[in-house]
Amino acid sequence: MGMTITQKIMAKHCHKEYVEPGELVMADIDMALANDITGPVAIEEFKKAGAKKVFDRKKVALIPDHFAPNKDIKSAELCKTLRSFAREQQITHYYEVGRMGVEHALLPEQGIVLPGDLVVGADSHTCTYGALGAFSTGVGSTDLAFAMMTGKCWFKVPETIKFVYHGKKNPWVTGKDLILYTIGDIGVDGALYKAMEFTGDALKNLTMDERFTMSNMAIEAGAKNGIMEPDEVTLEYVKSRARRDYEIFKSDDDAKYCKIIDYDVSKIEPQVALPHLPENSVSVYEVADVSIDQVVIGSCTNGRIEDMRQAARVIRGHKVHPYVRMIVIPATQEVYSQMIREGIMEIFIESGAAVSTPTCGPCLGGYMGILAKGERAVSTTNRNFVGRMGHPESEIYLANPAVAAASAVKGKITHPGEVVDT
Amino acid sequence: MIFRGRAWIFGDNIDTDVIIPARYLNTTDPQELAFHCMEDISPGFSKKVKRGDIIVAGKNFGCGSSREHAPLAIKECGISCVIARSFARIFYRNSINIGLPIMECEEAADFVKAGDELEIDTDKGVIKNLTSGSSYNAMPFPDFIKGIIQAGGLLNYARKAENRDV
């Protein structure tokens, strides 16, 4: 019986020829990741369990990104806990403010995660690396403490749902729209406990950054991971970044899927997910006259260079609406400096947007753009839950960077085509 | 294990941001987390809960972030057990790992009303509704899950197992 790419990576990491869905396995991990919120809890557990040394200092990544640069005294203490542990354990992949980025943008960019890897992270969006053809999934702090101690994590091998995207994309449709549409179709628990495998000819034309966005949001459908087979685009991305060997896995032709879902992308318009669930996605044309107070462009979902280019293309030569605050947060220092090199930084600043150093900040209602009661935001982030970005009576509309930028110009949710002639 | 308490009812897709909003994640102190548990959808929840009370919810309970602070906050505010139609994957794992008993049960999600007095036998997988007189079936806990919960979490369990050379 053939195996899916997910099965193959798991089999390899528990030294088996074959694993089947439902089987419980103890697998070796290539990277264990934590941030300033989940890391300190994991470190406490690690110490309580009497552990002295991490299993491999090169295979642990600790990134202070959620409330960093430190937003208050308590956050400063959390970051300090992470920093002290990183120094004490001589962790290779600890990135300080000024060098750090949003973890799920930073790790692939720095070649810390690679195709064929098995990665666990104490952050639900760890599934992002599936875009590289890696198996990666979010865990809690206790699982992460165990992983840091032993280099292992147990899993139930998931069944896979295959998503096939074909056809030609409409203007301004991106990976973000494909995944929002998919979540809208199957629901926020539509892939609960399962692997999502993204395939089809329409994916070939997606940039690496758009692919990261798709895999990133697999968790918003409840999935364990969201994976794609590596192709030329993947290999081109990885080529200049990898500093160790990696392995390319592909699903067998006779691999078994619990479901196969087909989408004709020519029928998909830019999407907006209405409050308060990512599954509430509709075409931007269906959202009439929703005025907004804030726009956020950034996060592990849409804070990469391609996202910045799209937003800049829309806002160039326009001004942010007088009633709107537009906050742009490049996800990493590399994205930040690339924006300067390409003149994108100037476009945003000229338009009246605020540009910040990398942080998760407002995405999870931490800081750098909290919403007041009754306020509305269009955000390129991943979740629009009640109170996610501030007051429980505020609202978040999820969209791609071009829709977000167009909405910033008009002061209401807007199709980019209304701002830019295509 | 037997748990007995009043039911608190919640709907579908209760996410980790409403269980414990991220604005309070600048602490790891379970008591402080418990104080803010569910406050955005059920103000004053942590004060109203009595030790032993039980949450009964719809599908996909605990969806969203991987924050272990969510099951910690629920456990610390006195909830003895969470019953739901289904749980989000990471929340499920985290709950077991920190020693918060959770059970999937469609019938309970359908029929239990706010304030009903419930008695749960996790070994038998039986949930008795003492108020209505009905009873619902769930999967009993396997021994190792029972062991983890009794030890107060996965790492305590691992440590105990190590000492016993199991």
Interface residues (C-beta under 8 A of the other chain):
Chain A: I37 T38 P40 V41 E44 E45 K48 A49 G50 H66 F67 K71 D72 K74 S75 L78 G121 A122 D123 S124 T126 G138 V139 G140 S141 T142 D143 A145 F146 V188 D189 L192 Y193 G222 K224 L277 L364 G365 G366 I370 R383 F385 V386 G387 R388 P392
Chain B: N13 D15 D17 V18 P21 A22 R23 L25 N26 T27 T28 D40 I41 K59 N60 C63 G64 S65 S66 R67 E68 H69 S86 A88 R89 I90 R93 N94 N97 I98 G153 L154 L155 A158 R159
